[in-house]
Each structure stands twice: as C-alpha cells, then as structure tokens.
Amino acid sequence: MSLPKPTHMRRRFLLALPLLALAACGFEPVYGPGGAGTALQNRVLVDAPEDRFGYFLVREVESRLGRAATPRWGLALTTTTTEDGLAIDSEGNTRRYNLLGTTSYALRDLD
C-alpha cells in the first residue's frame, strides 16, 4: 500500500476548506430541527390556483409547508408562462417547446 502523494493531500485539503468555512459560519438548514423555516410549517394558507400551472405550484408549496388548519399567514401567487418553439421540422411543425415561468408572490399577515 502506498501513501498518497503530497499533491493529493493538498487537493483534498483545498476541497475540504469550503466545508470547514461553512461549518464555522453557523450555517444551519432552514427546515432542519429548530430552523427558521419551521415557523411557517402548517401555518400558511395558499390562495386557490387560477390555472393548471398555478395548481402545480400550489401543490408543491403545500407539500413543503403543509396545509394550514389554522393559518397565520396568507400566500398569494401569480404565475405567468411563455412558450417558445425550439425544434421545427421541415414541414413547419414545432416538435419541442421551451416553457418559461415566472411567479410573483405576496405573504400577508392574516391577523
């Protein structure tokens, strides 16, 4: 068994350095135990969606934050989408689209 070369040791150290700095700064996950994100858990009432894309967005937000039985905050979402044709065949038919979406939101206190 051979020992690692010094260049490998330096490379490993340089790769580990950002992780050490991140740990030293007091980083903690928002949705971890005792994190700041738990204040929103099961306390946000998301407004009803207006279209298909809004439905998918509301579903994803509720899967992260939970459904509020006794809401403290209300969340309004406005979604706009645009569709650009990417691949057009020789007959002029569009075969592939690029779907871009933008969402604006407003979190309001219900009290």
C-alpha positions in Angstrom: 0.0 0.0 0.0 1.4 3.4 -1.0 1.0 6.7 0.7 -0.8 9.4 -1.1 1.4 11.9 -2.9 1.6 15.4 -1.3 -0.3 17.0 -4.3 -3.3 14.7 -3.5 -3.2 15.8 0.1 -3.2 19.5 -0.9 -6.0 18.9 -3.3 -8.1 17.2 -0.6 -7.4 20.0 1.8 -8.5 22.6 -0.7 -11.7 20.7 -1.4 -12.4 20.4 2.3 -11.6 24.0 3.1 -15.0 25.5 1.9 -16.8 22.9 4.0 -14.9 23.9 7.1 -15.6 27.6 6.5 -19.3 26.8 6.0 -19.4 24.9 9.3 -17.7 27.7 11.1 -20.1 30.4 10.0 -23.0 28.9 11.9 -24.9 27.6 8.9 -27.9 25.6 9.7 -30.7 24.2 7.4 -33.8 26.3 7.3 -36.1 23.3 7.5 -33.9 21.4 10.0 -34.9 20.8 13.6 -35.3 24.2 15.2 -34.6 26.1 11.9 -36.3 29.3 11.0 -38.5 27.6 8.3 -40.4 25.7 11.0 -42.3 28.9 11.8 -44.1 28.6 8.5 -44.8 24.9 8.8 -48.6 24.3 8.6 -49.3 28.0 9.1 -49.6 29.3 5.5 -52.8 29.4 3.6 -52.1 29.4 -0.2 -54.7 31.1 -2.3 -56.6 28.9 -4.8 -54.8 28.5 -8.1 -56.3 30.1 -11.2 -54.9 27.8 -13.9 -53.1 24.5 -14.5 -49.6 25.8 -13.8 -50.8 27.6 -10.7 -52.3 24.3 -9.5 -48.9 22.5 -9.8 -47.2 25.4 -8.0 -49.7 25.4 -5.1 -49.4 21.6 -4.8 -45.6 21.9 -4.5 -45.7 24.7 -2.0 -48.2 22.8 0.2 -46.1 19.7 0.0 -43.2 21.7 1.5 -45.1 23.9 4.0 -48.1 21.6 4.7 -51.7 22.6 4.6 -52.8 25.1 7.2 -55.6 24.1 9.6 -55.3 27.4 11.5 -53.5 29.7 9.1 -51.4 32.6 10.4 -50.2 33.9 7.0 -51.8 34.0 3.5 -49.8 33.5 0.4 -50.9 34.9 -3.0 -49.1 33.6 -6.1 -49.3 35.0 -9.6 -47.8 32.8 -12.3 -47.1 33.7 -15.9 -45.8 31.4 -18.5 -44.4 31.8 -22.0 -43.8 29.1 -24.6 -41.1 29.3 -27.3 -40.8 26.9 -30.2 -37.4 25.3 -30.3 -37.4 22.5 -32.8 -39.3 23.0 -36.1 -39.3 20.2 -38.7 -39.2 20.6 -42.4 -43.0 20.8 -42.6 -43.1 23.7 -40.2 -44.4 21.8 -37.2 -43.0 22.7 -33.8 -41.8 19.5 -32.1 -40.1 20.9 -29.0 -41.0 23.8 -26.8 -39.2 25.8 -24.1 -41.7 26.6 -21.3 -40.6 29.5 -19.1 -42.5 30.5 -15.9 -42.3 33.5 -13.6 -44.1 33.7 -10.2 -44.7 36.7 -8.1 -45.8 36.2 -4.5 -47.1 38.2 -1.5 -47.1 36.8 2.0 -49.5 38.6 4.2 -50.4 38.5 7.9 -53.9 37.3 8.4 -54.2 38.8 11.9 
